[in-house]
Amino acid sequence: MAHKFVRTLVVCKGNTCRSPMFEVLFREALTESGYDPNLVESAGVLREAAGKPANDKSIVCMDRLGFNLRGHRSRWAGDLDLSQFGLVVCMEPEVVDIIKAMKGVNLDVVTLAGGDSGIPNPYGKEQDEYDRCAVAIQKAVEGMFTIE
């Protein structure tokens, strides 16, 4: 049985690596499943990263999969009305904690992608770490379309 999808925010630290990749992959999965791809957005918890483009290595990953991140600009989650999201998917436990402390978020809708430790952060690492991250994100997205 598939989920009834709601407006979803995907969050990592800077919104330049993991969450933009997750956003485009989730949009594609929503489209393929007949849902509105505009239900998903992404942001980061580092205010100083707002306005930055997607990381070059994330762009390479998504290019290989047929997606374009070149127009992406990071956003700070604190600039958003978090009460408008029915699901907030965080990339790691630390991000969950930061999001839960932000004003307006419904604590019941915050979740962690990729299991207990989340999706590993590839920032500052080699391309192969970004590629592994993309695979982990693909698995997490696929998992959002099934209910155990």
Number of C-alpha atoms within 10 A of each C-alpha: 7 9 9 7 15 14 15 22 24 27 30 29 24 26 30 29 27 30 28 29 27 28 25 19 21 25 20 17 19 19 13 11 12 9 15 16 18 12 17 21 21 27 28 29 23 18 17 12 18 19 15 14 19 22 20 13 21 26 22 18 23 21 13 11 11 8 15 16 22 15 8 17 17 24 25 21 25 16 11 15 11 19 13 14 20 17 22 27 23 29 27 22 18 16 20 21 12 14 25 17 11 14 12 15 20 17 15 10 14 21 18 21 25 20 12 9 12 21 24 17 16 19 17 10 10 10 16 12 16 26 18 15 22 24 14 19 25 17 13 20 21 13 13 14 16 10 8 4
